[in-house]
Amino acid sequence: MQNRSFNSGGNSYGNNSNNNNNRNGFGLAQNNPKEKKVVKKRPNPIKDIYVVDHLDTKFLGRFTNDQGKILPRRITGLDAYQQRLVSKAIKYSRHLALIPFVAQDIA
């Protein structure tokens, strides 16, 4: 009868952990182009301002893209409270027809 132990030094797939240089601790290749990149946090563009004027269309235009969509927090750098204020101001400004709902098609 052979003496088999469960702790043989390798994992269950037969790969030796010493020859596993191309992988990090989570099983992902280090040079994998599909890995998520670390994005540096952008500085808050409006600092400590907690009042957003819905009549200032030039200011609100900084938080919309060329199609007229509201940009997300990860791109604008706002905190959650400021993002809610800006999005409400943009929606109210659209309702008052100060800024368009969608961008004009230039064709």
C-alpha positions as CSV (number, residue, x, y, z in Angstrom):
1,M,0.0,0.0,0.0
2,Q,1.3,3.4,-1.0
3,N,1.6,6.3,1.5
4,R,-0.3,9.2,0.0
5,S,-0.6,12.5,1.8
6,F,-2.9,15.4,0.9
7,N,-0.2,18.0,1.5
8,S,2.1,17.1,-1.4
9,G,3.5,20.6,-1.9
10,G,1.6,21.4,-5.1
11,N,-1.9,22.3,-5.8
12,S,-4.5,19.9,-7.2
13,Y,-3.8,20.7,-10.8
14,G,-0.2,19.5,-10.7
15,N,1.4,22.9,-11.1
16,N,4.2,23.5,-8.8
17,S,3.9,26.8,-6.9
18,N,7.6,27.6,-7.4
19,N,7.2,27.6,-11.3
20,N,4.2,30.0,-11.2
21,N,6.1,33.2,-11.9
22,N,3.8,34.7,-14.5
23,R,0.8,34.8,-12.1
24,N,0.0,36.9,-9.1
25,G,-1.8,35.6,-6.0
26,F,-5.2,35.8,-7.5
27,G,-4.5,33.7,-10.6
28,L,-4.4,36.5,-13.0
29,A,-1.5,37.1,-15.4
30,Q,0.5,40.2,-14.5
31,N,0.7,41.4,-18.1
32,N,-2.9,40.6,-18.9
33,P,-4.3,43.5,-21.0
34,K,-7.8,42.8,-19.7
35,E,-6.9,43.5,-16.1
36,K,-8.5,46.6,-14.6
37,K,-6.2,49.6,-14.4
38,V,-5.9,51.7,-11.3
39,V,-7.4,55.1,-12.1
40,K,-6.1,58.0,-10.1
41,K,-8.8,60.0,-8.3
42,R,-9.5,63.3,-9.9
43,P,-9.6,66.4,-7.8
44,N,-13.0,67.9,-7.0
45,P,-13.6,70.7,-9.5
46,I,-16.0,72.7,-7.4
47,K,-14.2,72.2,-4.0
48,D,-16.5,73.0,-1.1
49,I,-19.4,74.5,-3.1
50,Y,-22.7,73.0,-2.1
51,V,-25.0,75.4,-3.9
52,V,-25.4,74.8,-7.7
53,D,-27.2,77.5,-9.7
54,H,-29.4,76.0,-12.4
55,L,-29.3,79.2,-14.5
56,D,-25.5,79.0,-15.0
57,T,-25.5,77.0,-18.2
58,K,-21.7,77.4,-18.8
59,F,-21.0,75.8,-15.4
60,L,-23.5,73.0,-16.0
61,G,-22.0,72.3,-19.4
62,R,-18.8,71.1,-17.7
63,F,-20.7,68.1,-16.4
64,T,-22.3,67.0,-19.6
65,N,-20.7,65.3,-22.6
66,D,-21.0,66.3,-26.2
67,Q,-24.2,64.3,-26.6
68,G,-25.8,66.1,-23.6
69,K,-25.6,63.2,-21.2
70,I,-24.7,63.8,-17.5
71,L,-21.2,62.6,-16.7
72,P,-20.7,60.1,-13.9
73,R,-18.9,60.8,-10.6
74,R,-15.9,58.8,-11.5
75,I,-15.2,61.2,-14.4
76,T,-16.3,64.5,-12.8
77,G,-14.6,64.0,-9.5
78,L,-17.6,65.2,-7.5
79,D,-18.7,63.7,-4.2
80,A,-22.1,62.0,-4.0
81,Y,-24.0,65.0,-2.6
82,Q,-22.5,67.4,-5.2
83,Q,-23.3,65.0,-8.0
84,R,-26.9,64.9,-6.9
85,L,-27.1,68.7,-6.9
86,V,-25.5,69.0,-10.3
87,S,-27.7,66.4,-11.9
88,K,-30.9,67.9,-10.4
89,A,-29.7,71.4,-11.6
90,I,-29.1,70.0,-15.1
91,K,-32.5,68.3,-15.2
92,Y,-34.2,71.5,-14.0
93,S,-32.3,73.6,-16.5
94,R,-33.4,71.2,-19.3
95,H,-37.0,71.5,-18.1
96,L,-36.7,75.3,-18.4
97,A,-35.2,74.9,-21.9
98,L,-31.9,76.6,-20.9
99,I,-29.8,73.6,-22.1
100,P,-30.9,71.0,-24.6
101,F,-31.9,67.5,-23.8
102,V,-29.8,66.1,-26.6
103,A,-27.1,67.7,-28.7
104,Q,-27.9,69.0,-32.1
105,D,-27.1,66.7,-35.0
106,I,-24.6,68.5,-37.2
107,A,-24.8,66.6,-40.5
